[in-house]
Amino acid sequence: MKLISFVIPCYNSESYMEKAINSLLVKKEEIEIIIVNDGSKDNTLKIANKYKKKYPEVIKVIDKENGGHGSGVNAGLKIAQGKYFKVVDSDDWVNKDALKKTLDTLEKIDVSMCIVNYVYEKDGKSREMNYKKFLPQNKIFGWDEVKKFSISKYLLMHSVIYKTSLLKNINLSLPEHTFYVDNIFVYYPLKFVDTMYYLDVPFYRYFIGRDDQSVNEKVMISRIDQQLKVNKLMLDYFNPLEVKNKNLREYLIHYLDIMVAVSTILLRMDGSKEASEKRQELWNYLDKNKELVKKFKIAKMSNLPSFISIPIYKVVRKIFKFN
């Protein structure tokens, strides 16, 4: 068994995917790289097959009809044979030194989830996001040892490495033809996680800057229906208030709080009558679980009048370099 499976979902990724692939070619006997061509119209498949030919013991290629990012993750997970599972987007990359240290650590431990740092790469500047204040280091731990996350901190797909068997045992399947399903990928398995390990290394390099990128603010506003769909799916999967472990329960609520806040503020920024109606519909949907909403903090702030909520959002965006 390989130590870890890296899945790279690709759609028209010819101009940047090689950087992602090359960054993973470390300790090749320990890894498998699954490149998923999601119905690309460019040379993505040709590049993938070139790497497969050069590294046949490491690289697998899946060629499929277009189904979106979630579909690519699903396809990779289905054939993944590594003990651990990590998604790397085709326009991002991994720090090789951090990868070596992570692989060395994963060889020695057995956990449900490993957590690493990620680095925003925007406008030629880098900003590392870490979890040192909230997670124990150099030990295996459970939710009882996790401290309360600050308002700006949460786990992203970039920072989590799940045990492959955990994802397969819970039958994780992400929605197809849907953006922002990375939130589901992180959120849904958490209640099944019992052991964790945190590595304070700048593992994942998260590129922000392409105009067509899904996290571009204008793109997010134009795809708000996708964001709302993901919000509702996350709200429907399970009620965090029913989770017994207090620290896990608080974190799950925190995650939902952030997701609802993002949708609400984007609808505020749109400013149209239709957006206002969608925002009201979202909050009516939340009324199904008023006890959960009572726990929200950020989302309530985002639902304040625009002259209050939008300036707050812009300050936070500037500090933490997202979008």
Backbone bond lengths (Angstrom), bond angles and torsions (degrees), N, CA, C in turn:
res aa  C-N    CA-C-N  psi(-1)  N-CA   C-N-CA  omega(-1)  CA-C   N-CA-C  phi
1 M - - - 1.471 - - 1.533 110.20 -
2 K 1.304 116.16 134.72 1.457 121.06 173.94 1.535 109.04 -70.23
3 L 1.293 116.46 156.28 1.459 120.35 -179.53 1.521 111.59 -73.83
4 I 1.332 116.96 -38.96 1.471 119.26 -176.25 1.520 110.86 -149.25
5 S 1.320 114.82 144.03 1.462 122.32 173.88 1.523 108.71 -107.64
6 F 1.318 116.22 123.98 1.452 121.68 173.24 1.524 108.12 -101.88
7 V 1.305 116.66 127.85 1.459 120.94 177.69 1.525 108.82 -111.86
8 I 1.320 116.20 127.96 1.460 121.96 179.42 1.527 108.59 -117.52
9 P 1.327 118.60 97.10 1.467 120.20 174.99 1.532 109.11 -72.27
10 C 1.319 116.93 130.68 1.457 120.86 -175.42 1.532 111.54 -128.25
11 Y 1.298 115.06 132.48 1.466 120.79 170.84 1.520 108.33 -137.40
12 N 1.325 116.63 113.35 1.465 121.92 -177.40 1.534 111.12 48.76
13 S 1.316 114.67 53.87 1.470 121.64 -171.80 1.517 113.49 -106.77
14 E 1.322 118.09 17.82 1.460 120.72 -171.50 1.531 113.57 -58.11
15 S 1.328 118.33 -29.69 1.460 120.12 -172.51 1.523 113.77 -83.43
16 Y 1.346 118.21 -9.80 1.463 118.25 -177.62 1.525 115.26 -141.96
17 M 1.307 119.15 -9.47 1.461 121.00 -173.16 1.529 113.65 -64.60
18 E 1.348 117.01 -28.91 1.463 118.94 -177.50 1.526 111.54 -65.61
19 K 1.319 116.86 -32.60 1.463 119.51 176.91 1.523 110.27 -63.95
20 A 1.328 116.74 -40.65 1.462 120.87 177.96 1.526 110.88 -63.56
21 I 1.321 116.61 -47.05 1.468 121.12 -178.16 1.525 110.84 -63.76
22 N 1.324 116.29 -49.05 1.475 120.44 -176.82 1.523 111.78 -60.80
23 S 1.334 117.04 -32.75 1.463 119.80 -178.21 1.523 112.32 -68.22
24 L 1.325 116.72 -17.10 1.469 121.00 -177.34 1.523 113.48 -96.24
25 L 1.300 117.10 -8.95 1.468 120.65 -174.22 1.525 111.13 -80.49
26 V 1.322 114.24 68.64 1.463 123.62 178.73 1.530 107.65 -129.33
27 K 1.322 117.49 138.47 1.480 121.05 -179.69 1.528 109.65 46.10
28 K 1.310 114.78 59.02 1.465 121.09 -170.17 1.527 113.73 -60.14
29 E 1.312 116.90 -22.58 1.467 118.85 178.07 1.527 111.94 -70.79
30 E 1.328 117.23 -15.96 1.465 121.97 -176.21 1.520 113.35 -98.50
31 I 1.322 118.10 -11.87 1.462 119.50 -170.14 1.525 112.56 -124.15
32 E 1.335 114.54 158.31 1.447 120.71 164.05 1.529 107.45 -129.31
33 I 1.305 114.95 141.85 1.459 121.52 179.35 1.520 107.91 -116.79
34 I 1.321 115.63 120.13 1.461 121.51 -179.13 1.524 107.87 -107.88
35 I 1.325 116.06 108.96 1.458 121.36 178.59 1.525 107.98 -94.23
36 V 1.307 116.06 121.53 1.468 121.03 -178.27 1.524 109.13 -107.36
37 N 1.320 116.23 110.66 1.456 120.24 175.29 1.526 108.30 -85.01
38 D 1.322 115.96 110.55 1.469 121.46 -172.68 1.531 110.49 -96.29
39 G 1.337 115.47 61.50 1.460 119.83 175.82 1.518 114.15 70.78
40 S 1.331 117.11 32.98 1.470 120.71 -178.36 1.531 111.42 -63.91
41 K 1.340 114.53 152.49 1.462 121.25 178.55 1.533 112.05 -104.48
42 D 1.322 116.52 -3.17 1.469 120.53 -177.92 1.528 109.91 -106.85
43 N 1.317 117.33 -148.15 1.469 121.43 -176.38 1.531 113.62 -93.73
44 T 1.319 117.60 19.67 1.464 120.87 -178.49 1.527 111.27 -55.67
45 L 1.305 117.69 -49.68 1.471 121.06 -177.77 1.525 110.97 -63.90
46 K 1.316 117.86 -39.47 1.464 121.88 178.93 1.523 110.56 -61.12
47 I 1.316 116.73 -43.90 1.475 121.25 178.96 1.524 110.15 -65.50
48 A 1.333 116.77 -43.61 1.465 120.78 179.40 1.528 110.70 -58.47
49 N 1.319 116.69 -45.52 1.466 120.62 -178.81 1.522 111.68 -68.20
50 K 1.330 117.27 -30.29 1.467 120.70 175.89 1.529 109.83 -61.81
51 Y 1.324 116.22 -44.05 1.471 120.31 179.24 1.525 111.08 -69.75
52 K 1.315 116.72 -36.02 1.469 119.95 178.27 1.525 110.71 -63.13
53 K 1.316 116.24 -39.95 1.461 120.72 178.88 1.523 110.87 -66.47
54 K 1.324 117.00 -37.75 1.465 120.93 -177.87 1.526 111.52 -76.66
55 Y 1.346 117.31 -34.31 1.470 121.14 -177.57 1.535 109.85 -127.97
56 P 1.336 117.34 66.26 1.480 120.44 -174.38 1.524 114.29 -64.18
57 E 1.331 117.93 -24.16 1.462 120.44 -179.95 1.526 111.92 -84.94
58 V 1.311 116.56 -8.02 1.464 121.26 -174.63 1.525 112.16 -113.94
59 I 1.314 116.09 -41.86 1.469 120.09 -167.49 1.529 112.12 -107.82
60 K 1.322 113.56 133.17 1.459 122.10 172.05 1.524 107.88 -116.92
61 V 1.315 115.95 149.75 1.462 120.39 179.87 1.518 109.40 -125.84
62 I 1.309 115.66 130.88 1.458 122.46 173.29 1.525 107.64 -112.79
63 D 1.309 116.55 125.78 1.466 121.64 177.24 1.527 107.76 -112.86
64 K 1.299 117.26 116.96 1.466 121.26 -173.48 1.519 111.10 -140.48
65 E 1.310 115.32 165.32 1.457 120.49 174.35 1.520 109.53 -67.96
66 N 1.320 115.67 155.95 1.457 120.28 -178.05 1.527 111.47 -63.18
67 G 1.344 114.41 128.54 1.462 119.70 178.69 1.511 112.36 -139.95
68 G 1.333 116.31 -0.24 1.457 120.06 -179.87 1.523 112.10 93.90
69 H 1.335 114.09 172.73 1.466 121.30 -175.40 1.527 111.78 -58.16
70 G 1.321 116.83 -44.78 1.462 120.41 -179.53 1.509 112.28 -61.33
71 S 1.314 116.19 -38.45 1.457 121.13 177.96 1.519 111.00 -63.22
72 G 1.337 115.92 -38.32 1.461 120.15 177.88 1.514 112.03 -65.40
73 V 1.325 116.57 -41.66 1.466 120.95 177.41 1.530 109.82 -63.71
74 N 1.327 116.67 -44.19 1.468 120.87 179.41 1.532 111.44 -58.29
75 A 1.328 115.23 -44.40 1.466 119.88 -178.39 1.524 110.60 -64.96
76 G 1.315 116.63 -40.51 1.454 119.84 178.72 1.510 112.56 -67.01
77 L 1.332 115.89 -42.65 1.467 120.19 179.99 1.529 111.10 -62.44
78 K 1.295 116.78 -35.54 1.466 121.00 -177.29 1.518 112.38 -59.38
79 I 1.345 117.33 -36.74 1.471 119.73 -176.94 1.528 112.65 -106.50
80 A 1.325 117.12 -0.67 1.473 120.11 -176.61 1.527 110.83 -61.83
81 Q 1.330 116.02 134.49 1.462 121.42 -179.37 1.521 112.44 -118.68
82 G 1.320 117.74 -0.04 1.448 120.38 178.50 1.519 111.67 -75.33
83 K 1.317 116.60 156.39 1.462 121.16 177.60 1.524 110.10 -65.02
84 Y 1.343 116.39 -35.81 1.464 121.98 179.42 1.518 109.77 -117.99
85 F 1.335 115.26 163.44 1.457 121.54 -171.83 1.520 109.66 -135.61
86 K 1.331 116.15 127.65 1.464 120.71 -178.34 1.522 110.26 -138.11
87 V 1.329 116.88 131.31 1.451 122.46 175.81 1.526 108.89 -94.49
88 V 1.322 115.90 131.49 1.463 121.82 174.22 1.529 107.61 -124.15
89 D 1.317 117.03 116.73 1.458 119.55 178.66 1.521 109.98 -67.88
90 S 1.324 115.82 149.11 1.464 120.28 -170.51 1.524 113.85 -68.99
91 D 1.335 118.17 -16.22 1.465 119.89 177.17 1.523 112.47 -100.93
92 D 1.315 116.77 6.72 1.464 122.04 176.12 1.522 109.51 -109.21
93 W 1.316 116.79 -177.19 1.454 120.81 177.20 1.524 109.76 -157.57
94 V 1.311 116.38 176.63 1.458 122.59 -175.70 1.526 109.49 -122.79
95 N 1.322 116.66 142.31 1.457 121.72 175.06 1.530 108.56 -73.84
96 K 1.327 117.44 122.61 1.468 120.58 -172.63 1.525 112.82 -66.28
97 D 1.315 118.19 -39.52 1.467 120.31 178.88 1.524 110.77 -64.58
98 A 1.330 115.60 -41.83 1.465 119.65 178.01 1.522 110.51 -66.07
99 L 1.329 116.23 -36.90 1.467 120.18 177.99 1.519 110.56 -62.99
100 K 1.325 117.75 -44.32 1.468 120.70 178.63 1.524 110.90 -58.97
101 K 1.322 116.21 -45.30 1.466 119.91 -179.89 1.520 111.21 -64.54
102 T 1.334 116.05 -38.61 1.464 120.34 179.22 1.522 110.90 -65.55
103 L 1.321 116.78 -43.63 1.463 120.31 178.93 1.529 110.79 -64.00
104 D 1.311 117.13 -41.40 1.468 120.78 177.55 1.524 110.67 -59.50
105 T 1.319 116.13 -39.33 1.468 120.49 -179.36 1.521 111.23 -71.90
106 L 1.331 116.80 -44.43 1.467 120.45 -178.58 1.526 111.79 -63.03
107 E 1.324 117.10 -26.57 1.467 120.41 177.06 1.524 111.67 -64.75
108 K 1.342 116.58 -25.42 1.464 121.36 -172.04 1.523 114.03 -102.30
109 I 1.328 117.86 -10.19 1.467 119.76 -174.03 1.525 110.41 -124.11
110 D 1.314 115.18 169.83 1.469 121.99 176.12 1.526 106.84 -141.27
111 V 1.333 116.78 102.86 1.463 121.16 -175.34 1.522 110.57 -136.42
112 S 1.340 115.19 163.16 1.465 120.34 176.80 1.519 111.58 -72.77
113 M 1.343 115.32 -34.52 1.456 119.62 -175.68 1.521 110.29 -151.08
114 C 1.326 115.18 134.60 1.459 121.65 171.50 1.528 107.60 -108.36
115 I 1.318 116.53 139.07 1.462 122.04 -178.07 1.522 109.04 -117.60
116 V 1.325 116.10 133.75 1.460 122.09 179.51 1.530 108.67 -129.82
117 N 1.315 116.51 168.63 1.460 120.80 177.50 1.529 110.46 -82.48
118 Y 1.322 115.37 158.74 1.461 120.49 172.21 1.519 108.70 -128.99
119 V 1.318 115.48 158.42 1.460 121.83 -174.42 1.521 109.30 -125.91
120 Y 1.324 116.43 121.76 1.459 120.17 172.29 1.524 109.36 -71.45
121 E 1.310 116.73 127.86 1.463 122.30 175.71 1.526 107.11 -114.63
122 K 1.330 116.01 103.86 1.468 120.57 -175.81 1.522 110.23 -142.86
123 D 1.337 115.61 132.14 1.463 121.63 176.74 1.529 112.05 53.85
124 G 1.342 116.27 36.12 1.457 120.31 178.37 1.512 114.56 76.05
125 K 1.338 116.85 5.39 1.459 121.20 -179.59 1.527 109.91 -116.86
126 S 1.318 115.54 151.61 1.467 121.25 -178.44 1.522 110.59 -119.14
127 R 1.313 115.25 145.11 1.467 120.10 174.03 1.518 108.34 -141.51
128 E 1.318 116.01 115.97 1.465 120.75 -177.42 1.518 110.92 -85.59
129 M 1.313 115.48 133.18 1.459 122.10 177.09 1.529 108.09 -107.41
130 N 1.322 117.02 120.84 1.462 120.63 -177.33 1.520 110.43 -125.44
131 Y 1.324 115.03 173.99 1.462 121.49 -175.20 1.535 111.68 -125.90
132 K 1.330 116.48 26.39 1.467 121.41 -173.26 1.529 113.08 -60.70
133 K 1.321 117.05 -31.45 1.462 119.91 -177.04 1.530 112.76 -79.99
134 F 1.323 116.32 -11.88 1.458 119.32 -169.95 1.529 114.36 -118.67
135 L 1.340 116.94 -20.62 1.458 120.38 -174.92 1.523 111.03 -125.44
136 P 1.327 116.88 141.57 1.474 120.14 174.76 1.525 110.02 -64.37
137 Q 1.324 116.13 155.66 1.465 120.91 178.26 1.521 110.43 -119.56
138 N 1.328 114.63 153.43 1.467 122.69 173.96 1.524 112.97 61.72
139 K 1.324 116.44 32.64 1.465 120.59 177.90 1.526 109.62 -161.97
140 I 1.313 115.36 155.61 1.465 121.06 170.92 1.523 107.74 -81.70
141 F 1.321 116.32 135.53 1.469 119.97 -176.89 1.528 110.96 -142.27
142 G 1.322 115.00 166.58 1.461 121.67 176.69 1.521 110.21 -116.36
143 W 1.329 116.21 -175.40 1.464 120.70 -176.33 1.523 112.81 -63.55
144 D 1.315 118.06 -25.86 1.471 120.61 -179.58 1.516 112.75 -63.10
145 E 1.344 116.63 -21.51 1.462 120.74 -178.99 1.532 112.99 -100.36
146 V 1.318 116.96 2.49 1.462 120.63 179.58 1.529 108.86 -86.31
147 K 1.336 115.91 127.83 1.457 120.24 179.37 1.524 110.46 -83.98
148 K 1.300 115.81 163.65 1.466 120.86 -178.92 1.524 109.92 -65.96
149 F 1.331 116.12 127.94 1.461 121.22 -179.30 1.526 110.42 -72.35
150 S 1.321 115.86 144.38 1.463 120.19 175.64 1.524 109.60 -72.09
151 I 1.304 115.95 170.08 1.459 121.50 -173.10 1.525 112.95 -61.26
152 S 1.327 116.73 -26.68 1.469 120.74 -175.33 1.522 113.84 -98.30
153 K 1.324 118.40 -2.51 1.461 121.32 -173.44 1.525 111.89 -108.30
154 Y 1.330 114.77 134.94 1.456 119.95 170.82 1.527 108.08 -162.09
155 L 1.302 116.35 163.47 1.461 121.70 -178.18 1.519 109.94 -80.94
156 L 1.322 116.34 133.88 1.453 122.32 175.88 1.519 109.13 -111.38
157 M 1.315 115.12 166.75 1.458 119.35 174.43 1.529 110.31 -55.20
158 H 1.328 115.68 -31.90 1.459 120.31 -178.48 1.531 112.66 -65.65
159 S 1.323 116.82 -26.53 1.465 120.02 -172.77 1.521 114.37 -101.62
160 V 1.324 118.48 -4.44 1.467 119.56 -176.35 1.523 111.92 -110.94
161 I 1.325 114.55 140.86 1.467 123.28 171.46 1.528 105.74 -125.84
162 Y 1.307 116.78 109.32 1.464 120.62 -177.68 1.524 111.47 -91.66
163 K 1.298 115.13 155.33 1.458 120.22 170.42 1.531 107.88 -71.97
164 T 1.300 116.91 129.54 1.462 120.96 -174.13 1.523 111.82 -60.03
165 S 1.313 116.81 -42.01 1.470 119.74 -177.96 1.518 111.71 -63.51
166 L 1.326 117.69 -32.22 1.468 120.50 177.23 1.526 109.70 -62.97
167 L 1.327 117.15 -46.75 1.458 120.30 -178.61 1.522 111.53 -64.90
168 K 1.315 115.89 -37.64 1.465 119.06 179.76 1.527 111.57 -73.15
169 N 1.313 116.81 -37.11 1.470 120.18 -178.93 1.527 113.01 -66.81
170 I 1.342 116.51 -30.25 1.471 119.51 178.96 1.531 110.99 -92.24
171 N 1.341 115.55 5.18 1.466 121.47 178.51 1.521 112.15 55.81
172 L 1.322 116.13 45.05 1.452 119.88 179.28 1.528 110.22 -60.51
173 S 1.322 115.48 125.96 1.458 121.41 177.77 1.522 107.81 -144.41
174 L 1.326 116.07 116.31 1.455 120.56 -177.08 1.528 110.93 -85.18
175 P 1.322 117.25 148.41 1.472 120.58 178.36 1.527 111.10 -60.83
176 E 1.313 116.05 142.59 1.452 120.53 177.32 1.524 110.53 -91.13
177 H 1.329 115.14 161.67 1.467 121.91 -179.81 1.525 111.51 50.11
178 T 1.322 114.95 40.38 1.465 121.03 -177.73 1.521 108.87 -139.48
179 F 1.334 116.79 131.81 1.455 121.31 176.26 1.534 109.88 -85.71
180 Y 1.320 115.74 162.71 1.465 124.20 172.82 1.532 113.53 68.54
181 V 1.339 116.51 22.34 1.463 119.73 179.11 1.527 111.77 -76.55
182 D 1.359 116.78 -7.00 1.461 118.92 175.39 1.520 110.83 -59.44
183 N 1.336 116.55 -28.65 1.464 120.07 177.12 1.528 111.38 -65.52
184 I 1.317 116.69 -38.79 1.463 120.91 177.02 1.526 109.85 -67.38
185 F 1.328 115.94 -41.07 1.466 120.85 179.87 1.527 110.94 -56.67
186 V 1.318 116.59 -40.79 1.468 120.12 -179.85 1.516 110.80 -77.90
187 Y 1.329 116.83 -45.40 1.471 122.39 -168.14 1.533 113.59 -72.30
188 Y 1.318 116.46 -50.60 1.459 119.49 -170.59 1.535 114.16 -60.24
189 P 1.343 119.32 -43.47 1.475 118.33 -177.38 1.531 114.67 -71.77
190 L 1.341 118.15 -14.23 1.466 119.84 -169.90 1.527 113.24 -58.65
191 K 1.309 117.71 -36.81 1.472 118.73 -177.26 1.531 112.30 -70.91
192 F 1.342 116.25 -10.80 1.465 120.67 177.60 1.533 111.72 -98.48
193 V 1.324 116.33 -4.23 1.467 121.67 -179.03 1.521 109.95 -83.46
194 D 1.332 117.08 127.92 1.470 119.48 177.52 1.528 112.97 -119.72
195 T 1.328 116.57 -21.94 1.475 119.47 178.47 1.520 109.71 -129.37
196 M 1.343 115.36 140.79 1.459 120.98 -177.26 1.520 110.60 -139.42
197 Y 1.328 114.49 162.45 1.465 121.60 174.61 1.515 107.01 -144.95
198 Y 1.323 117.30 132.15 1.455 121.91 -179.92 1.523 111.32 -110.58
199 L 1.327 115.51 127.71 1.454 121.89 176.78 1.527 109.10 -112.58
200 D 1.316 116.60 118.99 1.456 121.95 -179.21 1.530 109.45 -83.87
201 V 1.350 115.00 71.44 1.467 121.16 179.47 1.532 108.48 -133.31
202 P 1.343 117.66 147.45 1.475 121.84 -178.72 1.529 111.43 -79.63
203 F 1.301 116.45 66.88 1.465 123.48 -168.16 1.532 112.88 -67.97
204 Y 1.307 117.19 -57.03 1.468 122.19 -167.47 1.517 110.66 -102.59
205 R 1.323 116.41 129.79 1.464 121.70 178.43 1.529 108.02 -104.95
206 Y 1.315 114.56 112.14 1.462 123.14 -171.85 1.525 109.06 -102.19
207 F 1.332 116.43 105.95 1.458 120.77 -176.29 1.522 111.37 -82.66
208 I 1.327 116.42 130.37 1.458 122.70 174.88 1.525 107.82 -126.84
209 G 1.334 116.97 127.49 1.450 117.35 178.97 1.515 115.31 161.74
210 R 1.347 117.94 -23.05 1.459 118.51 178.49 1.523 110.72 -70.91
211 D 1.326 116.43 139.83 1.463 120.30 -178.51 1.522 112.69 -65.62
212 D 1.346 116.10 -27.53 1.463 119.07 -178.35 1.525 112.83 -94.17
213 Q 1.328 116.73 6.98 1.464 120.87 -175.83 1.529 110.33 -67.98
214 S 1.333 116.21 143.78 1.473 120.12 -174.49 1.517 113.03 -63.90
215 V 1.360 117.41 -24.16 1.463 119.79 -179.59 1.524 112.43 -93.56
216 N 1.341 117.25 1.44 1.453 119.55 172.47 1.523 108.34 -61.69
217 E 1.333 116.82 134.39 1.460 121.01 -172.56 1.531 112.86 -55.99
218 K 1.328 116.42 -45.65 1.467 119.61 -179.44 1.524 111.13 -65.12
219 V 1.340 115.46 -37.78 1.464 119.80 178.05 1.526 110.27 -65.83
220 M 1.331 116.78 -42.10 1.462 120.63 179.80 1.525 111.14 -61.84
221 I 1.323 116.48 -40.54 1.468 119.48 178.60 1.528 109.95 -65.41
222 S 1.334 116.58 -40.59 1.465 119.30 -179.74 1.525 112.13 -68.58
223 R 1.349 116.70 -23.01 1.471 121.21 -179.26 1.521 111.70 -109.89
224 I 1.297 116.19 28.71 1.464 119.43 -174.62 1.519 112.44 -60.15
225 D 1.328 117.48 -29.66 1.469 119.25 178.69 1.525 110.84 -62.86
226 Q 1.340 116.89 -32.94 1.458 121.03 176.97 1.530 110.45 -67.91
227 Q 1.326 115.48 -42.92 1.466 120.44 178.34 1.526 110.56 -62.15
228 L 1.318 116.91 -42.43 1.465 121.50 179.81 1.529 110.76 -65.22
229 K 1.315 116.34 -38.41 1.469 120.21 177.71 1.522 110.72 -60.43
230 V 1.346 115.68 -45.84 1.465 120.52 179.96 1.533 110.31 -65.05
231 N 1.329 116.45 -42.04 1.474 119.63 176.91 1.519 111.39 -54.55
232 K 1.317 116.71 -48.08 1.467 120.86 -176.54 1.522 111.64 -67.94
233 L 1.333 116.55 -37.56 1.464 119.47 176.85 1.527 110.43 -62.04
234 M 1.322 116.23 -43.31 1.466 120.59 -179.97 1.526 110.84 -64.75
235 L 1.315 116.65 -39.24 1.467 120.60 178.39 1.524 111.47 -67.03
236 D 1.337 116.11 -29.20 1.466 120.27 -175.47 1.525 113.72 -88.69
237 Y 1.349 118.08 -20.12 1.461 120.30 -174.71 1.525 111.80 -59.38
238 F 1.314 116.52 -49.99 1.456 121.07 176.48 1.519 108.29 -165.44
239 N 1.311 115.67 155.77 1.462 121.39 -179.21 1.530 108.50 -89.52
240 P 1.324 118.13 114.86 1.469 120.21 -179.28 1.528 112.91 -57.92
241 L 1.323 117.57 -27.20 1.457 120.58 -178.58 1.527 111.54 -63.99
242 E 1.333 116.31 -18.57 1.463 120.84 -179.63 1.530 112.69 -91.60
243 V 1.326 116.42 -3.54 1.471 120.97 178.10 1.522 108.63 -77.54
244 K 1.317 117.13 128.82 1.465 121.25 -171.44 1.531 113.50 -72.86
245 N 1.325 117.22 -41.80 1.455 118.67 -176.83 1.533 110.09 -70.55
246 K 1.311 116.89 123.95 1.461 122.15 -174.07 1.527 112.04 -61.20
247 N 1.317 117.65 -46.59 1.463 120.47 -176.64 1.525 111.82 -65.99
248 L 1.317 116.38 -41.27 1.454 119.98 176.49 1.523 109.96 -65.58
249 R 1.303 116.57 -43.88 1.468 120.65 179.23 1.531 111.32 -57.77
250 E 1.329 116.30 -45.74 1.469 120.05 -179.44 1.527 111.18 -65.42
251 Y 1.337 116.58 -37.97 1.456 118.21 179.63 1.527 111.20 -67.37
252 L 1.325 118.01 -43.38 1.467 121.33 179.78 1.529 111.08 -60.75
253 I 1.320 116.37 -39.31 1.469 120.47 176.87 1.526 109.65 -65.31
254 H 1.321 115.57 -42.58 1.466 121.48 178.49 1.528 110.69 -58.43
255 Y 1.309 116.84 -42.96 1.469 121.35 -179.37 1.521 110.33 -63.57
256 L 1.330 116.93 -47.41 1.461 120.25 178.86 1.525 111.16 -62.73
257 D 1.311 115.86 -39.11 1.456 121.74 178.48 1.530 110.64 -55.82
258 I 1.330 116.32 -46.84 1.457 121.34 179.66 1.525 111.03 -64.42
259 M 1.324 117.32 -44.48 1.458 120.48 -178.15 1.527 112.05 -61.95
260 V 1.325 116.62 -43.54 1.463 120.80 179.20 1.529 109.98 -66.96
261 A 1.324 116.71 -37.31 1.464 121.02 179.25 1.530 110.64 -62.54
262 V 1.336 116.91 -43.09 1.467 120.51 179.95 1.527 110.56 -60.51
263 S 1.322 116.51 -47.32 1.463 119.95 -179.92 1.527 111.35 -62.23
264 T 1.319 115.02 -43.53 1.459 119.43 -177.36 1.521 111.94 -63.67
265 I 1.331 116.75 -44.62 1.467 119.93 -176.99 1.526 110.70 -69.75
266 L 1.330 117.87 -35.39 1.462 119.98 177.57 1.527 110.96 -65.23
267 L 1.303 116.28 -38.27 1.465 120.09 176.62 1.524 110.67 -67.64
268 R 1.336 116.19 -36.39 1.468 119.92 174.84 1.532 109.99 -61.48
269 M 1.327 116.46 -43.59 1.458 120.87 -176.80 1.522 111.63 -69.19
270 D 1.318 117.49 -30.85 1.458 120.86 176.25 1.531 109.63 -59.85
271 G 1.320 115.30 -48.60 1.456 120.04 173.17 1.516 116.76 78.53
272 S 1.321 118.42 -4.65 1.464 120.92 -178.29 1.526 111.04 -80.11
273 K 1.315 115.46 164.34 1.461 120.81 177.31 1.526 110.19 -62.52
274 E 1.328 116.17 -40.66 1.464 120.75 179.36 1.525 110.68 -61.87
275 A 1.336 116.68 -42.39 1.462 120.66 179.31 1.520 110.64 -64.51
276 S 1.310 116.60 -39.68 1.464 120.69 177.84 1.522 111.02 -61.60
277 E 1.321 115.74 -39.58 1.467 120.13 178.46 1.523 111.14 -67.21
278 K 1.326 116.56 -38.19 1.465 120.57 178.70 1.532 110.88 -67.30
279 R 1.318 115.80 -38.18 1.471 119.66 177.73 1.519 110.14 -63.92
280 Q 1.314 116.26 -43.54 1.463 119.75 178.77 1.523 111.14 -64.31
281 E 1.341 116.03 -37.65 1.459 120.34 179.69 1.529 110.79 -65.50
282 L 1.348 115.96 -39.46 1.458 120.00 177.30 1.519 110.90 -61.31
283 W 1.313 117.34 -45.83 1.460 120.15 -178.09 1.526 111.89 -72.14
284 N 1.321 117.50 -27.20 1.463 119.90 171.41 1.526 109.84 -67.44
285 Y 1.333 116.15 -36.84 1.465 121.31 177.21 1.534 110.01 -63.52
286 L 1.314 115.25 -38.76 1.466 120.32 179.02 1.527 111.96 -66.13
287 D 1.306 116.86 -24.07 1.465 120.54 -179.38 1.526 112.13 -63.10
288 K 1.349 116.18 -14.61 1.464 118.94 176.52 1.523 110.79 -63.53
289 N 1.306 115.91 -23.99 1.463 120.39 -179.35 1.531 108.99 -135.89
290 K 1.298 115.98 74.80 1.464 121.14 -176.07 1.525 111.92 -65.58
291 E 1.332 116.79 -30.66 1.466 119.47 -179.87 1.524 110.81 -65.96
292 L 1.340 116.65 -35.31 1.462 120.75 176.64 1.528 110.49 -68.15
293 V 1.321 116.17 -45.17 1.465 120.79 -178.04 1.526 111.33 -62.11
294 K 1.315 117.03 -30.67 1.462 120.22 177.86 1.527 111.76 -60.04
295 K 1.341 115.91 -25.44 1.459 120.93 -179.12 1.527 112.53 -83.36
296 F 1.334 116.93 -14.23 1.460 120.43 -178.00 1.529 110.88 -71.51
297 K 1.324 115.59 143.78 1.465 121.49 176.89 1.527 111.13 -121.63
298 I 1.342 116.02 -53.64 1.459 120.64 -176.87 1.522 110.42 -67.39
299 A 1.322 116.71 -42.44 1.464 120.27 -178.65 1.522 111.11 -61.92
300 K 1.320 116.96 -38.78 1.470 119.96 178.63 1.522 110.77 -64.29
301 M 1.335 116.58 -38.81 1.466 120.12 176.90 1.522 110.44 -64.18
302 S 1.327 116.53 -40.43 1.469 120.13 -178.31 1.519 111.77 -67.94
303 N 1.327 116.47 -21.86 1.462 120.42 -178.41 1.521 112.30 -90.84
304 L 1.332 116.21 3.61 1.458 120.26 173.60 1.526 108.77 -70.46
305 P 1.324 118.95 166.28 1.470 120.82 178.04 1.522 111.99 -51.88
306 S 1.310 116.59 149.43 1.462 122.80 -173.04 1.517 113.80 -56.08
307 F 1.319 117.66 -35.29 1.464 119.10 -176.92 1.529 111.76 -68.54
308 I 1.328 116.91 -13.20 1.466 121.37 174.92 1.527 111.06 -101.36
309 S 1.333 116.52 -48.65 1.465 120.84 -171.41 1.526 113.63 -71.91
310 I 1.310 118.57 -40.50 1.460 120.84 -176.43 1.529 112.34 -66.93
311 P 1.333 120.94 -45.26 1.478 119.39 175.52 1.523 113.05 -59.18
312 I 1.338 117.70 -37.47 1.470 120.79 176.79 1.524 110.15 -61.60
313 Y 1.324 116.23 -44.88 1.460 121.64 179.81 1.530 110.98 -60.22
314 K 1.326 117.38 -44.14 1.456 121.15 -177.37 1.524 112.18 -65.60
315 V 1.308 116.74 -35.47 1.466 120.40 177.04 1.522 110.25 -66.16
316 V 1.317 116.24 -46.42 1.468 120.99 179.87 1.523 110.64 -62.80
317 R 1.326 116.41 -41.91 1.469 120.70 179.27 1.524 111.11 -60.99
318 K 1.328 116.63 -40.84 1.454 120.67 -179.32 1.524 111.67 -66.76
319 I 1.335 116.04 -39.56 1.461 120.23 -178.53 1.523 111.81 -68.49
320 F 1.330 116.07 -42.97 1.459 119.32 -170.91 1.520 113.96 -103.13
321 K 1.332 117.23 3.34 1.460 123.33 167.02 1.516 115.40 63.93
322 F 1.347 118.13 23.17 1.458 117.13 176.71 1.520 110.03 -88.93
323 N 1.352 116.39 168.42 1.465 123.08 -173.13 1.509 111.58 59.58
